Amino acid sequence: MRTLGLVPARGGSRRIARKNLAEIGGRTLVRRTLQTALDSGALDLVVLSSEDDEILAQAEGLDVVALRRPDELATDRASSYDAAMHALREVEAAGHGPFEALALMQCTTPFAAPEDVAGAIALLDGSGAGSVVTVGRIPDVTHPLKLKRLDGNRLTPYLRDDELTPSHDLPELWSRNGAVYASRRAVLEAGTLVASDALGYPMPEERSLDVNTPLELAFARFLADQRMD
């Protein structure tokens, strides 16, 4: 299954200025993701898609196609699907491909490992599913049954009360961690990035951190320093 690896990285960001160029462990988020994609050995071509020259320069020295994205596909309202289809069409028009699948990797999951990318793509290839998405386990403290509303100062359950059920007795739940969204070509051609029959590929907690706020970035840097990553 010929698979295109896509790393979309626009220059703008609402909560962290120039987020995709933030450094963790001496490497930018973009560079870390590109290297992880290459090291997975599961991708036939890796593309960096951006409208930003400084971000596109992160591909220098790597076996990566740096693809300039139109400005209208790099706003905070532009969809990942549109960026994916633009990249797919552009690289195939340039003589690469054709591709049977696309794996989109977000830069905000800095500790994703090559085996996570390879595992997700292997699951897609072997399962017959339309899509595979990497997921991380929801921490007990943010389990939906523990969520509350504040009506004035009155605390009420958001869903239903957990009745102080011990965390280990709550049902195990997962959420998408943003590391990999892998889909077959037919799914993309049907107008969506992820199929309704998507499978989940579990990743461990230590590799599922999603960096979107200054606090999460600071924590990721702390973890990288501890791991000498």
C-alpha positions as CSV (number, residue, x, y, z in Angstrom):
1,M,0.0,0.0,0.0
2,R,1.8,3.1,-1.2
3,T,1.3,5.7,1.5
4,L,2.0,9.5,1.4
5,G,3.1,11.0,4.7
6,L,1.9,14.5,5.3
7,V,3.1,17.0,8.0
8,P,0.9,20.1,7.8
9,A,2.5,23.0,9.6
10,R,1.1,26.6,9.1
11,G,2.9,29.6,10.4
12,G,0.1,31.0,12.5
13,S,-1.2,29.8,15.9
14,R,-3.7,31.2,18.4
15,R,-2.4,30.1,21.8
16,I,1.4,29.7,21.2
17,A,3.0,32.2,18.8
18,R,4.9,30.3,16.0
19,K,4.0,27.1,17.8
20,N,5.3,24.7,15.1
21,L,8.7,26.3,15.4
22,A,8.8,25.9,19.2
23,E,11.8,23.8,20.3
24,I,11.6,20.7,22.5
25,G,14.8,18.9,23.3
26,G,16.8,21.1,20.8
27,R,14.5,20.4,17.8
28,T,11.4,22.2,16.5
29,L,8.1,20.5,16.6
30,V,8.2,20.4,12.8
31,R,11.6,18.8,12.6
32,R,10.8,16.2,15.3
33,T,7.7,15.1,13.3
34,L,9.4,15.0,10.0
35,Q,12.2,12.8,11.5
36,T,9.7,10.5,13.1
37,A,7.9,10.1,9.8
38,L,11.1,9.2,8.0
39,D,12.3,6.9,10.7
40,S,9.0,4.9,10.6
41,G,10.0,3.3,7.3
42,A,6.3,3.0,6.5
43,L,5.9,6.0,4.2
44,D,6.8,6.1,0.5
45,L,7.1,9.9,0.5
46,V,7.0,12.5,3.2
47,V,5.7,16.0,2.5
48,L,5.9,19.1,4.6
49,S,3.0,21.5,3.8
50,S,3.2,25.1,4.8
51,E,2.8,28.7,3.6
52,D,5.7,29.8,5.8
53,D,9.3,30.0,4.5
54,E,10.9,29.5,7.9
55,I,8.8,26.3,8.5
56,L,9.5,25.0,5.0
57,A,13.2,25.4,5.7
58,Q,12.9,22.8,8.4
59,A,12.9,20.2,5.6
60,E,16.5,21.1,4.6
61,G,18.8,18.1,4.8
62,L,16.0,15.6,5.0
63,D,14.5,13.4,2.3
64,V,11.3,15.4,2.4
65,V,9.3,17.4,-0.2
66,A,8.7,20.9,1.0
67,L,5.4,22.0,-0.5
68,R,4.2,25.5,-0.4
69,R,0.6,25.7,0.6
70,P,-1.7,28.5,-0.7
71,D,-2.4,31.2,1.9
72,E,-6.2,30.4,1.9
73,L,-5.4,26.9,3.0
74,A,-3.3,28.1,5.9
75,T,-5.8,30.1,8.0
76,D,-7.1,29.0,11.4
77,R,-10.4,28.2,9.6
78,A,-8.9,26.1,6.8
79,S,-9.5,22.4,7.1
80,S,-6.9,19.6,7.4
81,Y,-8.8,17.8,4.7
82,D,-8.3,20.6,2.2
83,A,-4.6,20.7,3.0
84,A,-4.3,17.0,2.6
85,M,-6.0,17.0,-0.8
86,H,-3.9,19.9,-2.0
87,A,-0.7,18.0,-1.0
88,L,-1.9,14.7,-2.6
89,R,-2.8,16.3,-5.9
90,E,0.4,18.5,-6.1
91,V,2.8,15.6,-5.4
92,E,1.1,13.3,-7.9
93,A,1.0,16.0,-10.5
94,A,4.8,16.4,-10.0
95,G,5.3,12.7,-10.8
96,H,5.2,11.1,-7.4
97,G,2.7,8.4,-6.6
98,P,0.0,7.4,-7.2
99,F,-0.8,6.8,-3.6
100,E,-3.3,4.4,-2.1
101,A,-3.3,6.0,1.4
102,L,-2.4,9.2,3.2
103,A,-1.1,9.5,6.8
104,L,-1.4,13.0,8.2
105,M,0.9,13.7,11.2
106,Q,0.4,16.7,13.4
107,C,3.4,18.5,14.9
108,T,1.8,18.9,18.3
109,T,2.4,15.3,19.4
110,P,6.2,15.6,19.9
111,F,6.9,12.3,21.6
112,A,5.2,10.1,19.0
113,A,7.6,7.4,18.0
114,P,8.4,5.9,14.5
115,E,6.8,2.6,15.7
116,D,3.5,4.5,16.3
117,V,3.4,5.7,12.7
118,A,4.4,2.3,11.4
119,G,1.9,0.5,13.6
120,A,-1.0,2.7,12.6
121,I,-0.3,2.2,8.9
122,A,0.2,-1.5,9.3
123,L,-3.2,-1.7,11.0
124,L,-4.8,0.2,8.1
125,D,-3.2,-2.0,5.5
126,G,-4.0,-5.3,7.2
127,S,-7.5,-4.5,8.5
128,G,-9.4,-3.3,5.5
129,A,-10.7,-0.4,7.5
130,G,-11.1,3.0,5.9
131,S,-9.1,4.9,8.5
132,V,-6.9,4.4,11.5
133,V,-6.4,7.1,14.1
134,T,-3.9,7.1,17.0
135,V,-5.5,7.5,20.4
136,G,-4.3,8.0,24.0
137,R,-6.1,6.9,27.1
138,I,-8.1,9.6,28.9
139,P,-6.6,10.4,32.4
140,D,-8.8,9.4,35.3
141,V,-9.0,13.0,36.5
142,T,-10.7,14.1,33.3
143,H,-12.9,11.1,32.9
144,P,-16.4,12.2,31.6
145,L,-18.1,10.8,34.7
146,K,-16.0,13.1,36.9
147,L,-16.9,16.3,34.9
148,K,-19.1,18.8,36.7
149,R,-20.9,22.1,36.0
150,L,-20.9,25.1,38.2
151,D,-24.4,26.6,38.3
152,G,-23.6,29.7,40.3
153,N,-21.6,27.9,43.0
154,R,-23.7,24.7,43.0
155,L,-21.8,21.7,41.7
156,T,-23.8,19.4,39.4
157,P,-22.8,16.5,37.2
158,Y,-22.2,17.2,33.5
159,L,-23.3,13.7,32.4
160,R,-24.2,11.7,35.5
161,D,-22.6,11.5,39.0
162,D,-19.7,9.1,39.3
163,E,-20.8,8.6,43.0
164,L,-17.1,8.7,43.9
165,T,-16.4,5.5,42.0
166,P,-12.7,4.6,42.4
167,S,-10.8,5.5,39.3
168,H,-9.8,1.9,38.6
169,D,-13.5,0.9,38.4
170,L,-14.4,3.6,35.8
171,P,-14.7,2.4,32.1
172,E,-11.5,2.9,30.1
173,L,-11.9,5.7,27.5
174,W,-9.7,7.0,24.7
175,S,-9.4,10.1,22.7
176,R,-7.6,11.0,19.5
177,N,-4.1,12.3,20.3
178,G,-3.3,13.9,16.9
179,A,-0.2,11.9,16.1
180,V,-1.5,10.0,13.0
181,Y,-4.6,10.1,10.9
182,A,-4.2,7.4,8.3
183,S,-6.9,6.9,5.6
184,R,-7.3,5.1,2.3
185,R,-7.5,7.0,-0.9
186,A,-11.2,6.1,-1.4
187,V,-12.0,7.8,2.0
188,L,-10.3,11.0,0.9
189,E,-11.9,11.0,-2.5
190,A,-15.3,10.6,-0.7
191,G,-14.8,14.0,0.9
192,T,-13.6,13.2,4.4
193,L,-10.3,12.9,6.2
194,V,-11.4,10.1,8.6
195,A,-13.9,7.3,7.7
196,S,-16.8,6.4,9.9
197,D,-15.4,2.9,10.3
198,A,-12.1,4.2,11.7
199,L,-10.0,2.0,14.0
200,G,-8.1,3.3,17.0
201,Y,-4.4,2.6,17.4
202,P,-3.5,3.0,21.1
203,M,-0.4,4.9,22.1
204,P,1.1,4.9,25.6
205,E,0.5,8.0,27.8
206,E,4.1,9.1,27.7
207,R,3.9,9.4,23.9
208,S,0.4,10.9,23.6
209,L,1.0,14.4,25.0
210,D,-0.7,16.9,22.7
211,V,1.0,20.4,22.9
212,N,-1.5,23.2,22.3
213,T,-1.0,25.6,25.3
214,P,2.0,27.3,26.9
215,L,1.7,25.0,29.9
216,E,1.7,21.9,27.8
217,L,4.7,23.2,25.9
218,A,6.6,23.9,29.2
219,F,5.7,20.4,30.4
220,A,6.9,18.8,27.1
221,R,10.2,20.6,27.5
222,F,10.5,19.4,31.0
223,L,9.9,15.8,29.9
224,A,12.4,16.1,27.0
225,D,15.0,17.3,29.4
226,Q,14.3,14.4,31.8
227,R,14.5,11.9,28.9
228,M,17.5,13.6,27.3
229,D,15.3,13.5,24.2
